[in-house]
Amino acid sequence: MITPEMLSQINDPDALKALVLEWAKTAQEKEKLAQQQEQLTQQLALESALKIQALTKAKEAVEVEVKSLQATIKFNETYTEKLKLELAHLRRIRFGIKSETLATPQGQLFEELHNIEVAIIEQEIAQLSQSNPTADAHKKESTTRQGAGRQVLPANLPRIDYLHDLPEDQCKCKKCGFKLVKIGEDISEKLDVIPAQFIVHRHIRPQYACNACETIQAKPVAPAVIDGSYCSPGLAAWIICNKYLDHLPLYRQEQISQRYGVALSRQTMAHWIGQHGHALMPLAQELQKLLLQRSVLHADETPIKQLTHKNKTIVEDAKTAYLWAYCTSDIDSQGPPIILFDYQPGRHGEHAKQFLDNFSGHLMVDDYAGYKKLFKENPHIIELGCMVHARRKFFDFYHATQSPIAKTALDFFACLYQIEGQAKEASVQERTEIRQKHAVPVLEAMKKWLDEQALVVKSAKLLNAISYTLKRWASLTRYAQDGSLPIDNNPIENHIRPIAIGKKNWLFVGCPKAGQSMAAIYSLLMTAKRNGLEPYAWLKNVLERLPTQKNKDIAELLPFNTFQLTNTNEV
């Protein structure tokens, strides 16, 4: 480095010039080195930035991949848990006990076979007793079943008496010869059955002629649902009840009638069912008017196959229609029970909205979204949640995993239903007081417990059960404020269950009109049955009176207005 002292000591201009040039050169080299160093620093900084950016992107990609894998693992775990629960549920339905009760003792699984074996052994012992008279008394005492009393036969059954009296020559004492005196009777009863009998009613109308006027007079033919048909009201009622109550499809009824020598084709019977079902539609409409006047209703729906118009012969082409079901509550004291079915082409909530357009009150339903719009648009209809649907989610999870959390939830439900059992025969006011005193504290404790479990539960299915219950808590617990409100939707599910059995036999309906006719028949028969009537006898009576009944008096033919039939054999 050149200093001022060094320059002051140099006297030669050339040396000074050379020194200055050397200094300038050194300065340029130094500046060049500084530029190179700056360029190198910038290049290193850029390369570092690129590497950091690449590493950041790689890190982000790895994080995304990790999250994706975690989501996949979570999905697989949830899906596996779902499949396990579904498999456990299907195994229980297919091979196990379908009831959702807990910790009940195992009943006699083969009780029927056991009773057959006992009867065979008793007969063998009886035969041995006859061959050994000395042991007869002992054997008779030992073979008597404990607690097996004779069943009392219903008093309303018709009885045919057979008198087994002694002949006159035996009415004298064998020892002294005096005439025997009657002191009583020994009466034993045996139950018998008369299979289906086909009879022909011959209606004879004498015809009278006037020779002067050349006219003929006779008593007019009584009106009938099907004019000119040989189908009597009794036969029509028998066919309809066989199909819709006893689940006998028409081809089986055709085979039964053939065994008795009567040719009833399924086409003819289907024609009769359609005509009689159409004639019964006004009664179903009157039933609907009365139903909508109640303040508490149950609602549900079940799918039914309907053949399409394009192909009425291939079942695989059938579309899914729905039979919407409505009924009054079992604890309803406003009138007789009513069950009504409404056939619709789909499951859209608009069908329920149209049906319940004039209804005002509480409606018990499941969590189907089709009802949600109904509650939002109609403030006069208040939702009631089904406690059984909430309980079922915990029960399925407990049955598959034996989860202690699910078991605790089931214990809460059991406590609530135990309280309902205590209030079953109580009045509305008494039931309200029982629920307020006992059920409300249980519900409050259950709500607090569910809120706590929702924060710690990791199982998706169990969390789903908890979320379902909490989401519908207001509608689920509304019953506790009023003794006239039901706790669950079991009544309507019990009415739908026979239809689920029936459609496995008759499979499908042909068209919407046939579905509407079927819905009317189901409504009337099940309402009659629910009101304690024998459906066949009631329907036969109605079909006899229907052709002459005035339209303004059609409501008189409804099950709870016609007659209270207690004799189930009055057919």
PLY file of the C-alpha trace (Angstrom):
ply
format ascii 1.0
element vertex 571
property float x
property float y
property float z
element edge 570
property int vertex1
property int vertex2
end_header
0.00 0.00 0.00
1.40 3.38 -1.05
1.42 5.97 1.73
2.01 9.79 1.51
5.41 9.38 3.25
6.49 7.00 0.47
5.48 9.52 -2.22
7.37 12.36 -0.48
10.59 10.39 -0.59
10.42 9.77 -4.37
12.06 12.55 -6.44
12.16 10.86 -9.83
9.02 11.59 -11.90
9.34 8.34 -13.84
9.55 6.35 -10.67
6.60 8.27 -9.34
4.64 7.62 -12.51
5.45 3.93 -12.38
4.46 3.79 -8.80
1.13 5.53 -9.52
0.46 3.13 -12.42
1.26 0.18 -10.21
-1.09 1.58 -7.60
-3.87 2.06 -10.13
-3.34 -1.45 -11.41
-3.50 -2.79 -7.91
-6.66 -0.81 -7.26
-8.24 -2.18 -10.46
-7.30 -5.71 -9.57
-8.65 -5.18 -6.10
-11.90 -3.78 -7.52
-12.09 -6.68 -9.96
-11.58 -9.13 -7.15
-14.27 -7.35 -5.16
-16.66 -7.62 -8.13
-15.81 -11.27 -8.60
-16.33 -11.83 -4.89
-19.68 -10.02 -5.06
-20.70 -12.06 -8.11
-19.68 -15.24 -6.37
-21.61 -14.18 -3.27
-24.70 -13.42 -5.37
-24.34 -16.72 -7.20
-23.97 -18.60 -3.92
-26.96 -16.71 -2.51
-29.03 -17.54 -5.60
-28.02 -21.17 -5.51
-28.81 -21.28 -1.79
-32.19 -19.64 -2.41
-32.94 -22.13 -5.18
-31.91 -25.02 -2.97
-34.01 -23.67 -0.09
-36.96 -23.19 -2.45
-36.54 -26.71 -3.80
-36.23 -28.12 -0.30
-39.30 -26.13 0.78
-41.29 -27.47 -2.14
-40.05 -30.96 -1.41
-41.01 -30.51 2.23
-44.45 -29.25 1.25
-44.87 -32.17 -1.12
-43.83 -34.57 1.59
-46.24 -32.91 4.02
-49.04 -33.15 1.46
-48.18 -36.79 0.85
-48.07 -37.46 4.59
-51.46 -35.79 5.05
-52.82 -37.78 2.13
-51.49 -41.00 3.60
-52.87 -40.07 7.01
-56.25 -39.33 5.43
-56.11 -42.62 3.55
-55.21 -44.48 6.74
-58.03 -42.70 8.60
-60.46 -43.50 5.79
-59.35 -47.13 5.72
-59.70 -47.40 9.49
-63.15 -45.80 9.38
-64.21 -47.92 6.42
-62.88 -51.08 8.08
-64.75 -50.18 11.26
-67.89 -49.55 9.19
-67.54 -52.92 7.44
-66.99 -54.69 10.75
-70.12 -53.10 12.19
-72.15 -53.92 9.08
-70.86 -57.49 9.11
-71.72 -57.84 12.79
-75.18 -56.38 12.14
-75.81 -58.71 9.19
-74.60 -61.72 11.16
-76.94 -60.79 13.99
-79.86 -60.36 11.60
-79.06 -63.54 9.67
-77.93 -65.90 12.42
-78.56 -64.24 15.76
-81.34 -62.63 17.75
-82.94 -59.73 15.87
-84.28 -58.13 19.02
-82.26 -55.18 20.33
-82.56 -56.21 23.97
-79.51 -56.58 26.19
-78.43 -59.28 28.63
-81.53 -61.43 28.32
-81.32 -65.14 29.17
-81.15 -67.49 26.20
-84.60 -68.95 25.58
-85.33 -72.48 24.45
-84.01 -72.39 20.90
-85.61 -75.66 19.85
-88.67 -75.59 22.10
-90.92 -76.94 19.36
-88.69 -79.97 18.75
-88.36 -80.49 22.49
-92.14 -80.57 22.91
-92.46 -83.13 20.11
-89.91 -85.38 21.80
-91.70 -85.04 25.15
-94.99 -86.00 23.55
-93.43 -89.09 21.93
-91.88 -90.18 25.22
-95.18 -89.66 27.04
-96.93 -91.88 24.48
-94.29 -94.58 24.91
-94.68 -94.44 28.70
-98.45 -94.63 28.32
-98.12 -97.76 26.17
-95.81 -99.33 28.77
-98.32 -98.43 31.48
-101.07 -100.28 29.62
-98.89 -103.39 29.42
-98.08 -103.15 33.18
-101.31 -102.24 35.05
-99.67 -102.40 38.48
-97.42 -99.52 37.60
-100.14 -97.52 35.87
-100.80 -95.14 38.74
-97.13 -94.47 39.30
-96.46 -93.94 35.58
-99.45 -91.66 35.21
-98.25 -89.50 38.06
-94.67 -89.37 36.79
-95.60 -88.44 33.22
-97.84 -85.53 34.15
-96.20 -82.31 33.01
-95.82 -79.72 35.72
-97.80 -76.55 35.10
-99.25 -77.75 31.77
-102.91 -76.88 32.32
-105.56 -77.34 29.65
-106.07 -74.27 27.49
-109.48 -72.67 27.93
-111.23 -72.56 24.58
-112.84 -69.20 23.65
-116.45 -68.97 24.75
-117.52 -67.27 21.51
-116.70 -70.30 19.36
-119.77 -72.17 18.05
-120.29 -75.48 19.80
-121.87 -78.72 18.61
-123.08 -80.94 21.45
-122.89 -84.71 21.28
-124.85 -86.56 23.96
-123.29 -89.85 25.05
-126.02 -91.24 27.35
-126.42 -94.75 28.68
-129.01 -96.92 26.92
-132.21 -97.65 28.87
-131.24 -101.25 29.65
-128.06 -99.98 31.38
-129.78 -97.35 33.58
-130.04 -99.82 36.46
-127.48 -100.59 39.15
-125.59 -103.77 38.37
-125.50 -104.73 42.05
-129.00 -104.05 43.41
-131.03 -103.43 40.25
-132.38 -100.01 41.33
-132.82 -97.30 38.66
-129.86 -94.95 38.35
-130.35 -91.26 39.16
-128.60 -88.55 37.13
-126.36 -86.50 39.42
-124.36 -84.46 36.91
-122.48 -84.39 33.63
-118.90 -84.86 32.55
-118.18 -82.43 29.72
-115.01 -82.54 27.65
-114.27 -80.23 24.71
-112.18 -80.85 21.59
-111.19 -78.11 19.21
-111.83 -78.79 15.53
-111.46 -76.79 12.32
-113.40 -76.75 9.06
-111.11 -76.00 6.09
-112.13 -73.53 3.41
-115.44 -74.51 1.89
-116.70 -73.23 -1.43
-120.47 -72.98 -1.62
-122.83 -71.59 -4.25
-125.59 -69.15 -3.33
-128.49 -69.60 -5.73
-130.71 -66.54 -6.01
-134.07 -67.54 -7.45
-136.43 -64.76 -8.60
-139.83 -65.92 -9.77
-141.03 -64.00 -12.80
-144.66 -63.00 -13.20
-146.34 -62.02 -16.45
-149.41 -59.94 -17.16
-151.32 -61.37 -20.11
-153.27 -58.20 -20.58
-150.29 -55.80 -20.56
-147.79 -58.34 -21.86
-145.24 -57.34 -19.19
-143.01 -59.39 -16.91
-142.28 -58.49 -13.31
-139.74 -59.92 -10.88
-137.82 -58.76 -7.82
-134.84 -56.72 -9.03
-131.32 -58.02 -8.70
-129.60 -56.69 -5.60
-126.80 -54.23 -6.41
-123.24 -55.49 -6.05
-119.74 -54.07 -6.28
-119.26 -56.00 -9.55
-122.56 -56.29 -11.42
-123.09 -59.61 -13.15
-120.13 -61.32 -11.47
-120.36 -64.61 -9.61
-117.92 -63.27 -7.01
-119.76 -62.87 -3.71
-118.67 -60.40 -0.99
-117.44 -63.34 1.09
-115.25 -64.69 -1.72
-113.83 -61.24 -2.48
-113.05 -60.65 1.19
-111.41 -64.09 1.43
-109.15 -63.43 -1.58
-108.21 -59.92 -0.43
-107.43 -60.99 3.15
-105.39 -63.95 1.93
-103.26 -61.71 -0.27
-102.75 -58.68 1.95
-103.01 -60.06 5.49
-101.77 -63.65 5.11
-99.29 -62.84 2.31
-100.62 -65.47 -0.10
-99.95 -64.47 -3.72
-102.72 -65.19 -6.19
-101.00 -68.13 -7.82
-101.03 -69.94 -4.47
-104.69 -69.13 -3.98
-105.28 -70.50 -7.45
-103.65 -73.78 -6.38
-105.67 -73.90 -3.14
-108.97 -73.43 -4.97
-108.02 -76.12 -7.48
-107.57 -78.60 -4.62
-111.23 -78.04 -3.77
-112.31 -78.48 -7.38
-112.92 -74.78 -8.08
-111.18 -73.07 -11.00
-110.21 -69.54 -9.92
-107.57 -68.13 -12.23
-105.16 -65.54 -10.89
-106.16 -63.17 -13.71
-109.80 -63.30 -12.60
-108.90 -62.81 -8.95
-106.61 -59.88 -9.83
-109.52 -58.31 -11.71
-111.77 -58.72 -8.68
-109.16 -57.23 -6.33
-108.76 -54.20 -8.58
-112.51 -53.52 -8.78
-113.13 -54.00 -5.07
-110.04 -51.94 -4.18
-111.36 -49.08 -6.34
-114.75 -49.34 -4.62
-113.05 -49.08 -1.20
-111.15 -45.89 -2.08
-113.85 -43.52 -0.69
-113.55 -45.22 2.71
-109.79 -44.71 2.68
-110.33 -41.03 1.85
-112.70 -40.67 4.81
-110.09 -42.39 6.95
-107.51 -39.84 5.83
-109.77 -36.93 6.83
-110.16 -38.33 10.33
-106.45 -39.07 10.60
-105.43 -35.49 9.81
-107.66 -34.20 12.59
-105.46 -35.80 15.25
-102.74 -33.84 17.05
-100.03 -36.54 17.08
-99.05 -38.75 14.12
-96.32 -41.22 13.21
-94.84 -41.36 9.70
-92.49 -43.66 7.81
-92.11 -45.18 4.34
-91.17 -48.49 2.73
-90.06 -49.20 -0.87
-92.17 -51.29 -3.25
-91.34 -52.47 -6.75
-93.56 -51.23 -9.56
-93.44 -52.54 -13.12
-92.67 -49.95 -15.77
-94.93 -49.11 -18.70
-92.22 -50.12 -21.18
-91.98 -53.69 -20.01
-94.62 -55.20 -17.75
-93.14 -58.69 -17.81
-89.51 -58.26 -16.70
-89.25 -57.74 -12.96
-85.65 -56.48 -13.24
-86.99 -53.41 -15.10
-89.27 -52.51 -12.18
-88.74 -49.12 -10.62
-88.87 -48.32 -6.92
-92.05 -46.70 -5.63
-92.89 -46.01 -1.99
-95.71 -46.78 0.38
-95.85 -43.88 2.85
-97.35 -44.93 6.18
-99.11 -42.76 8.77
-100.81 -43.76 12.02
-102.08 -42.38 15.29
-100.14 -42.80 18.50
-100.65 -45.78 20.80
-101.20 -43.37 23.69
-103.62 -41.19 21.72
-106.88 -40.69 23.63
-108.59 -38.53 20.99
-110.26 -41.44 19.24
-109.89 -44.94 17.80
-106.55 -45.94 16.24
-106.12 -45.23 12.53
-103.52 -46.60 10.11
-103.25 -45.13 6.62
-100.98 -45.88 3.65
-100.31 -43.52 0.75
-98.82 -44.93 -2.47
-96.42 -42.55 -4.26
-93.96 -43.00 -7.15
-90.95 -41.84 -5.11
-89.50 -40.83 -1.76
-89.41 -37.09 -2.31
-90.42 -35.04 0.70
-93.03 -33.26 -1.42
-95.29 -36.32 -1.08
-95.35 -36.03 2.71
-95.88 -32.28 2.41
-98.94 -32.74 0.19
-100.42 -35.45 2.37
-99.97 -33.45 5.59
-101.01 -30.13 4.09
-103.99 -29.77 6.46
-102.32 -31.36 9.47
-101.39 -29.39 12.58
-99.62 -31.00 15.53
-96.65 -33.21 16.39
-95.17 -35.60 13.82
-92.92 -38.50 14.87
-90.39 -39.33 12.14
-86.86 -40.64 11.64
-84.00 -38.44 10.40
-84.91 -38.72 6.71
-84.15 -35.43 4.95
-87.48 -35.48 3.12
-89.24 -34.35 6.29
-86.86 -31.48 7.07
-88.34 -29.16 4.46
-91.80 -29.95 5.79
-90.90 -28.74 9.28
-89.24 -25.58 7.93
-92.11 -24.55 5.67
-94.98 -25.53 7.95
-94.63 -24.07 11.46
-97.83 -25.83 12.54
-96.07 -29.21 12.37
-93.63 -29.90 15.22
-90.96 -32.58 14.86
-90.64 -35.49 17.29
-87.42 -37.53 17.18
-87.43 -41.31 17.49
-85.49 -42.51 20.53
-85.16 -46.02 19.06
-83.25 -44.72 16.03
-80.78 -42.94 18.30
-80.41 -46.01 20.51
-79.93 -48.36 17.54
-76.70 -46.67 16.49
-75.17 -47.28 19.93
-76.58 -50.82 20.02
-75.01 -51.79 16.67
-71.65 -50.42 17.77
-71.82 -52.17 21.15
-72.87 -55.46 19.59
-69.83 -55.34 17.30
-67.18 -53.96 19.69
-68.50 -54.34 23.26
-67.54 -50.69 23.79
-68.04 -49.53 27.42
-68.98 -46.05 26.16
-71.74 -47.50 23.98
-72.86 -49.64 26.91
-73.18 -46.55 29.11
-75.31 -44.90 26.43
-77.52 -47.98 26.26
-77.93 -47.86 30.04
-79.26 -44.29 29.73
-81.77 -45.42 27.10
-82.78 -48.39 29.25
-83.48 -46.07 32.17
-85.68 -43.85 29.97
-87.69 -46.82 28.71
-88.06 -48.18 32.22
-89.68 -44.89 33.17
-91.97 -45.18 30.13
-92.95 -48.66 31.25
-94.02 -47.29 34.63
-96.20 -44.66 32.91
-97.69 -47.00 30.30
-101.14 -47.30 31.90
-101.17 -43.78 33.36
-103.32 -40.89 32.17
-101.85 -38.05 30.11
-101.50 -35.81 33.16
-99.96 -38.58 35.27
-97.57 -39.52 32.48
-96.47 -35.88 32.16
-95.73 -35.72 35.89
-93.79 -39.00 35.82
-91.69 -37.85 32.89
-90.99 -34.46 34.48
-89.98 -36.04 37.76
-87.94 -39.00 36.54
-87.12 -38.73 32.81
-85.98 -35.09 32.67
-83.10 -35.57 35.19
-81.92 -38.63 33.26
-82.02 -36.69 30.00
-80.02 -33.83 31.52
-77.36 -36.21 32.81
-77.27 -37.99 29.46
-76.82 -34.70 27.56
-73.90 -33.68 29.77
-72.27 -37.09 29.35
-72.70 -37.03 25.54
-71.11 -33.56 25.33
-68.10 -34.82 27.28
-67.73 -37.96 25.16
-67.95 -35.97 21.92
-64.62 -34.30 22.83
-62.65 -37.48 23.52
-64.14 -40.27 21.39
-61.91 -41.29 18.48
-64.04 -43.94 16.78
-65.81 -42.44 13.78
-68.87 -44.69 14.10
-69.28 -44.04 17.80
-68.77 -40.32 17.24
-71.41 -40.50 14.52
-73.87 -42.05 16.99
-73.12 -39.32 19.54
-73.39 -36.55 16.93
-76.69 -37.94 15.63
-78.17 -37.91 19.13
-76.90 -34.43 19.99
-77.99 -32.98 16.65
-81.58 -34.20 17.20
-81.59 -33.63 20.96
-84.41 -31.07 20.93
-86.76 -33.31 18.95
-85.70 -36.44 20.86
-86.45 -34.97 24.28
-89.62 -33.07 23.37
-91.74 -36.03 24.48
-90.73 -35.49 28.12
-92.67 -32.20 28.27
-96.07 -33.69 27.37
-97.63 -36.99 28.41
-99.56 -37.24 25.13
-96.40 -37.47 23.00
-94.75 -40.81 22.10
-91.10 -41.59 22.80
-90.36 -43.44 19.55
-91.65 -44.41 16.12
-92.16 -48.10 16.89
-95.94 -48.11 16.23
-95.60 -47.21 12.55
-92.65 -49.59 12.09
-94.77 -52.41 13.51
-97.47 -51.63 10.95
-94.97 -51.56 8.08
-93.38 -54.88 9.04
-96.25 -57.07 7.68
-96.00 -55.26 4.34
-92.27 -56.01 4.21
-93.16 -59.70 4.64
-95.97 -59.54 2.10
-93.96 -57.98 -0.72
-91.53 -60.89 -0.57
-94.42 -63.01 -1.80
-96.41 -60.81 -4.20
-93.15 -59.02 -5.25
-94.49 -55.91 -7.04
-97.47 -53.86 -8.22
-98.39 -53.35 -11.84
-99.09 -49.60 -12.02
-99.70 -46.54 -9.82
-103.48 -47.10 -9.76
-102.93 -50.65 -8.52
-100.61 -49.26 -5.85
-103.24 -46.75 -4.71
-105.84 -49.53 -4.55
-103.45 -51.67 -2.52
-102.77 -48.77 -0.14
-106.52 -48.31 0.45
-107.01 -52.02 1.16
-104.05 -52.14 3.54
-105.29 -49.02 5.34
-108.77 -50.40 5.96
-107.75 -53.95 6.88
-105.02 -52.89 9.30
-107.24 -50.25 10.89
-109.95 -52.88 11.37
-107.44 -55.28 12.89
-106.02 -52.56 15.15
-109.54 -51.80 16.41
-110.08 -55.40 17.50
-112.18 -56.51 14.52
-111.76 -59.71 12.56
-110.72 -58.23 9.18
-112.44 -60.84 6.99
-115.79 -60.52 8.74
-115.60 -56.72 8.69
-114.68 -56.56 5.00
-117.40 -59.04 4.03
-119.95 -56.94 5.89
-118.74 -53.74 4.22
-118.76 -55.22 0.71
-122.35 -56.35 1.28
-123.45 -52.87 2.36
-121.25 -50.74 0.11
-123.36 -50.88 -3.11
-126.42 -49.42 -1.35
-124.63 -47.02 0.98
-125.21 -43.33 0.28
-122.14 -41.21 -0.35
-122.97 -38.86 2.51
-123.09 -41.82 4.88
-119.96 -43.59 3.62
-118.14 -42.91 6.93
-120.57 -45.27 8.66
-118.72 -48.18 7.05
-115.37 -47.35 8.64
-114.02 -50.05 10.99
-114.77 -48.16 14.19
-118.26 -47.09 13.04
-119.76 -50.28 11.61
-119.89 -52.88 14.36
-117.73 -54.22 17.14
-117.22 -57.80 16.02
-115.83 -59.98 18.78
-116.72 -63.37 17.35
-113.81 -64.10 15.03
-115.70 -67.04 13.56
-118.70 -65.01 12.46
-117.88 -65.33 8.79
0 1
1 2
2 3
3 4
4 5
5 6
6 7
7 8
8 9
9 10
10 11
11 12
12 13
13 14
14 15
15 16
16 17
17 18
18 19
19 20
20 21
21 22
22 23
23 24
24 25
25 26
26 27
27 28
28 29
29 30
30 31
31 32
32 33
33 34
34 35
35 36
36 37
37 38
38 39
39 40
40 41
41 42
42 43
43 44
44 45
45 46
46 47
47 48
48 49
49 50
50 51
51 52
52 53
53 54
54 55
55 56
56 57
57 58
58 59
59 60
60 61
61 62
62 63
63 64
64 65
65 66
66 67
67 68
68 69
69 70
70 71
71 72
72 73
73 74
74 75
75 76
76 77
77 78
78 79
79 80
80 81
81 82
82 83
83 84
84 85
85 86
86 87
87 88
88 89
89 90
90 91
91 92
92 93
93 94
94 95
95 96
96 97
97 98
98 99
99 100
100 101
101 102
102 103
103 104
104 105
105 106
106 107
107 108
108 109
109 110
110 111
111 112
112 113
113 114
114 115
115 116
116 117
117 118
118 119
119 120
120 121
121 122
122 123
123 124
124 125
125 126
126 127
127 128
128 129
129 130
130 131
131 132
132 133
133 134
134 135
135 136
136 137
137 138
138 139
139 140
140 141
141 142
142 143
143 144
144 145
145 146
146 147
147 148
148 149
149 150
150 151
151 152
152 153
153 154
154 155
155 156
156 157
157 158
158 159
159 160
160 161
161 162
162 163
163 164
164 165
165 166
166 167
167 168
168 169
169 170
170 171
171 172
172 173
173 174
174 175
175 176
176 177
177 178
178 179
179 180
180 181
181 182
182 183
183 184
184 185
185 186
186 187
187 188
188 189
189 190
190 191
191 192
192 193
193 194
194 195
195 196
196 197
197 198
198 199
199 200
200 201
201 202
202 203
203 204
204 205
205 206
206 207
207 208
208 209
209 210
210 211
211 212
212 213
213 214
214 215
215 216
216 217
217 218
218 219
219 220
220 221
221 222
222 223
223 224
224 225
225 226
226 227
227 228
228 229
229 230
230 231
231 232
232 233
233 234
234 235
235 236
236 237
237 238
238 239
239 240
240 241
241 242
242 243
243 244
244 245
245 246
246 247
247 248
248 249
249 250
250 251
251 252
252 253
253 254
254 255
255 256
256 257
257 258
258 259
259 260
260 261
261 262
262 263
263 264
264 265
265 266
266 267
267 268
268 269
269 270
270 271
271 272
272 273
273 274
274 275
275 276
276 277
277 278
278 279
279 280
280 281
281 282
282 283
283 284
284 285
285 286
286 287
287 288
288 289
289 290
290 291
291 292
292 293
293 294
294 295
295 296
296 297
297 298
298 299
299 300
300 301
301 302
302 303
303 304
304 305
305 306
306 307
307 308
308 309
309 310
310 311
311 312
312 313
313 314
314 315
315 316
316 317
317 318
318 319
319 320
320 321
321 322
322 323
323 324
324 325
325 326
326 327
327 328
328 329
329 330
330 331
331 332
332 333
333 334
334 335
335 336
336 337
337 338
338 339
339 340
340 341
341 342
342 343
343 344
344 345
345 346
346 347
347 348
348 349
349 350
350 351
351 352
352 353
353 354
354 355
355 356
356 357
357 358
358 359
359 360
360 361
361 362
362 363
363 364
364 365
365 366
366 367
367 368
368 369
369 370
370 371
371 372
372 373
373 374
374 375
375 376
376 377
377 378
378 379
379 380
380 381
381 382
382 383
383 384
384 385
385 386
386 387
387 388
388 389
389 390
390 391
391 392
392 393
393 394
394 395
395 396
396 397
397 398
398 399
399 400
400 401
401 402
402 403
403 404
404 405
405 406
406 407
407 408
408 409
409 410
410 411
411 412
412 413
413 414
414 415
415 416
416 417
417 418
418 419
419 420
420 421
421 422
422 423
423 424
424 425
425 426
426 427
427 428
428 429
429 430
430 431
431 432
432 433
433 434
434 435
435 436
436 437
437 438
438 439
439 440
440 441
441 442
442 443
443 444
444 445
445 446
446 447
447 448
448 449
449 450
450 451
451 452
452 453
453 454
454 455
455 456
456 457
457 458
458 459
459 460
460 461
461 462
462 463
463 464
464 465
465 466
466 467
467 468
468 469
469 470
470 471
471 472
472 473
473 474
474 475
475 476
476 477
477 478
478 479
479 480
480 481
481 482
482 483
483 484
484 485
485 486
486 487
487 488
488 489
489 490
490 491
491 492
492 493
493 494
494 495
495 496
496 497
497 498
498 499
499 500
500 501
501 502
502 503
503 504
504 505
505 506
506 507
507 508
508 509
509 510
510 511
511 512
512 513
513 514
514 515
515 516
516 517
517 518
518 519
519 520
520 521
521 522
522 523
523 524
524 525
525 526
526 527
527 528
528 529
529 530
530 531
531 532
532 533
533 534
534 535
535 536
536 537
537 538
538 539
539 540
540 541
541 542
542 543
543 544
544 545
545 546
546 547
547 548
548 549
549 550
550 551
551 552
552 553
553 554
554 555
555 556
556 557
557 558
558 559
559 560
560 561
561 562
562 563
563 564
564 565
565 566
566 567
567 568
568 569
569 570
